[in-house]
Amino acid sequence: MNTRQLKYHGRKVNLKKSIKNPDFKSRTVLVENPWNYVDLWLKRHVKDKESPRIFWQQARDFARAAEMLPLNSAPLVAYYSMLNATKALLDAYCVVYKDIHGVSGETSKGNRSLEKEIVKFKSSGVLAALCNHLNDMCHRTEYNLKELFYNLPYIHNAFCLTYTSIPELFIPLDNPRFIVENGTNKVWLIANLKGKWASKHTVKKLPNTFESIKKDENIIIIRKKDYVIWDYSNNEDSIKRFIDYHRSIRAEISYIYGPYRLWYLKRGGIKDAIKRSTMTLAYAAMHRLSELSRYDPLILARHFDCQHNWLISEFIRIAPRHFIDEIASEITGHDFMPPRIRDGT
């Protein structure tokens, strides 16, 4: 198949972090953190209201405070950082919401475990509005913390080391890109499987929306089965269709924030795979931990005495930073990455 990489306004089109409104004309923003950049963006682009900037600034202050607190206290402040960052996004895009959390939790009776910590998504409130904004709709609304943690790629290594009998959920993708089939204008997402993942065993784990199309030495190329038509005579209509296509892809592919682009495909055939955004899952999980920190600190302390103590610790420290990167991308449409030192040799 004769193909070329898709370009838009002279730039190669790659996967973007933003789910709702990715800006495919923008360059990656290299910053240590997105706080100041997003604040300036809101000042320039949302001039008719103050609330998004105020919520964003409070989210920054809460995040900084959480980093200085011990693990048993950090979830409460970290959650309020995530809550206010979400409100900044919703207000920036004029999303109407009821000013309640949109999630609740409880501890089931029995031995202390993550399975006993129940999280319930509500039909109204901030979390419900975030779900609606991202088109993150799922008929299932009740989970436990173990299920939520299992579906977060940035703590998946810690999860698999904690629960060694549970299969890995994420398949790492190398160089995901959009290609055009010459003569047809069909656009597909393709990506490489490399190293130990370039195997028939991995191909069998692919969700039914993906397929293997080519094998080279130490590399297997996979493709999303669905495609979208790009009409070069009407770029603006084409980009609208493409954004919908991109959104469907991001429902299956997530990333880990860091100095490199790390994308992961959620494998098929796993009963505990949750069809929700990592943003909504992390928000709900941190809310439950914040409830424990505020109302049941003894129960939270006991969790730190269990085998899953490292997993909870990793989530509390990593999730807020990753969540803010996601929300920053949703607000601006841009990708953020920390600068890294280039090897000059």
N, C-alpha and C positions, 0 to 999 in steps of 0.2 A: 504494500500500500504506500503510495507516494504522498508524503505529508510534509508540513512545515509547522513551526510553532505559531500559534495565534498571536497577532499583534493588535494593539489598540492605541491610537494616537502615538504611534512609533515605539511603543514599549511592549516587550514580551509580556503576555498575560500568564500569571501564575496564581496559585491558590492564595487567597487573602484571609486574614484572621477575622475580619468583620463578616458576620452572617447576614445582617439585614441590609446594610448600605455600603458595601465595599467600594472604594474609590480606585478604579483600575488605572487612572491617570497619574496617581501620586507615587512618589518615591518612598522607600522605607525611611522612617524617622529613627535616627541613631541617637538615643538618649539613655542615660543610666536609669531614669524612671520617667514616666509620662506626665507627672503631676503638673509641672509648669507649662508644658506644651499644650495640654488639654485645657488648662485654665485660659491661656491666651486664645486658643481656638474658640472657646465658648464666648470670650469677650468680643471676638471679631464676627462670629457667625450667629450668635443668639443675642441680639442687641435689645430685644423687646422685653426681656425678663431677667431678673437677678437670681432667681432660685437655683438654676443649674450650677452657677459658679459657687454660690454659697454652700450647696450640698457637696460639690466637688472639693472645696477647700476643707470642709469638715471631715470628709472622707480621708483626705490626706493627713489631717491632724490625728484622727483616730488610728490610722495605719501606723504612724510614727510612734504613737503611744503603745500600741500593741506589741511592737518590736522590742520594747524595753521591759515588758511585763513577763513574769514567769508563765509557764504553760497552763497552769490551772486558772489564771486570771485573763490571759490573752484572748480567749475566744469571745468574751463579752465585747471587748473593745474592737476586735477584728470584725465581728459581725456588724457592728454599727458603721464601720468603715465601708463594708460591702453594701449595707443598706443605703447609706447616703450616696455612694457612687451610683447605685442603681437609680435612685431618685433623680440624680443629675442627668442620667441618660433619658429617663422617661419625660422629665420636664423639658429637656432640650428638644425633644421630638413631639411635644404636646400630647403625650399619652396620658389619658385620664385614668386615675387609679384611686381606690379607697385607701386612706392613709393608715393602714394596718399592715402587719408583717406579711400576711398571706401564707403562713406556714405555722404549724404547731407540732409539738412532740410529746412523747411520754415514754416512760420506762416500763416494760413488761416485767411481770414477776418471773423469778428464776435466777439462775447463776449469772454473774456479771459477764456480759458479752456484748459485742457490737450488734448482734442480732436482736437484742432486747431493747435497743434504743430505736424507737419508732418515730418516723417523720411523716407528716401528712401535709400534702399540698392542698391549699384552700382555693375556692372558686373566685375569691376577690382579695384585694390587697396588693402590695408591692410585688411579691413574687408572681402572683397571677398575671399582673400587668406585664412583667418582664417576659413571662411565658408567651403571652399573646403577641407582644412586640416581636419576638423572635420566631413566631409561628411554631413554638415548642409545645405542641399539644399532644397529650397522651391520655388514654382512657384510665390508665392506672395512676392513682394519686397517693398511695401509701407505700413506704419503703422502710428498710432499716438501715442503720449507718454502715453496716458491712456491705450491703448492696451499693450504696452511694459511693463508698470509697473504691469499690471494685471498678467502677466506671469512670474514674478520674485518672487519666494517663500519667500525670505528673507525680503521682504517688503509687503507680502500679508496681514498680519494682519493690517498694516496701511492702505492698500488699502481698505479692507473690512469695516474698521471703517470710512473711508472717503466716500465710495460709498456703503451705507448700502443696497441698493436694488439689488446689483449684487451678484450672487451666488458664494460661495467659489469654487476655482478652484482646490485646492490641498488636497489630502487625505494623512494624515500622516501614515507612515508604521513603524511597530515595528519589529525589528529583521529580516530584509530581508536576505535570505541566499540561497545558492545553494545546492540542494539535489539530490542524485542519487537514482534511482529506482533499487533496487537489482535485478539482473538477466537480466536486459535489458541495463544497462549503459546509460539510458536516464537521462539527467540533466535538472532540472527545477529551475527557481527562485520561491521561495515561501516567503510570509511575513505574519505578523499578523496584524489584525485590532483590536485595543483595546479600552476600555472605551466607550465613546459615539459613536465612529466610528464602533464598532462591532455591526452593525445593518443591517437589510435587506435594509433599506433606502440607506446606503452607498454602499452595494453590487450593487444596481441598478445604482449607479453612476459610477461604474467601466468602464474603456474603454473596447471596445469589444475584446481587446487582452488579457484580464485577466478574471479569473473566481474564484468563491468561491468553495473550495473543502472540507472544514471541519469546524464545529462549536463546540468549547468547551465552558466551562463556561466563559463568558465575553470576549471571543476571537473568531474571525473568521479568518481562514487561507485562503489566496487567492494565486493564482498561475498564472504565465504567461502561456498562452495556448501553445505557441511554446516551444520546447525543443531542446537540442543539444545532440549528442552522444559523450560520452567520451570513447575513446579506450585506456585502460590502457597499452596495448602493444605498444602504440606509443603516448607517452605523448606530444611530440613536435607538431605533427599534431593536436592532440586534443586541445592543448592550442590555436593554431591559429584559429580553428573553434570556440572555446569558446570566444575568444576576439571579434569576429564578433557578436556572440550572446549577449555578454555583451554590446557591442556598441548599439545594437538595443534596449536593456533594458534602457540604459542611455538616449535614445531619449525620453523616457516617464517618467523617474524617475530622480528627481533632489534633491539637498541637500541644507542645510543651514549650513554654516561654524560656528563652535563653539566647546566647550569642550566635546560635546556629538555627536554621529552620528545621525543626523536627516535627514531622507529620506522622500520624498514626491512624490506620484504618481499623475500625472495630470489626472483629471477625464474626462470621455467621454461625448459627446453630448453638448459641449459648443462651440458656434460659434466663440467666441473671443480667443479660445485657439490657440496658435501659435506653429507650429511644428518647433521650432528652439531651439538651445542651449541657456541657460541663459547667457553664455559668449557673444554671438553675440548680443543678445537683450540688455544687459547692455552696451556694447560698443556703440551701435547705439544710445541708449537713452542719455548716457553721452555726446556723440558728439553733440547732439542737444542742450543740456543745455550749453555746452561749447560755441557753436555758439551764443546763447543768451547772455551769460556772456561777450563775446568779442565784439559782434556787436550790440546787442540790450539789454543793461543792464536795460533799463526802462521796457521793456516787462518782463524780468525775475523778476524784483522787483515787478511788478503787480501780478505775479504768487504767490509770497509770501504773497500777501494780499487776496488770494482766499481761499476757503474751503480746497483746496488740498495742502496748504502750508506745513503741517506736512508730507504729503506723499513725496513731493519733498525733504524736509529736510532729511527724513530717507534714501531716495535713495542716495543723495549726500554723506552722511556720511557712509553708510553701503556698497554700491555697490563697491567702489574701493578696500576695504579690501577683500570682497568676490571674486571679479574678480581676484585679485592677487593670492589668494589661488587656484582658478581653473587653472590659467595659470601655477603656480608652479607645480601643479599635472600633467598637460599636458607635461611640460618640462621633469620632472624626472620620471613620472609614479608612484610616491609615494603619499600616503595620508599624509596630515599634520593636526595636531590638537594641540591646546595649552595645556600645562600640566595643570592638575587640582589636587587639594588637595584631597587625599583619606581619607575617614572616617575610623579611626583606631579602632572604637568600634565594 
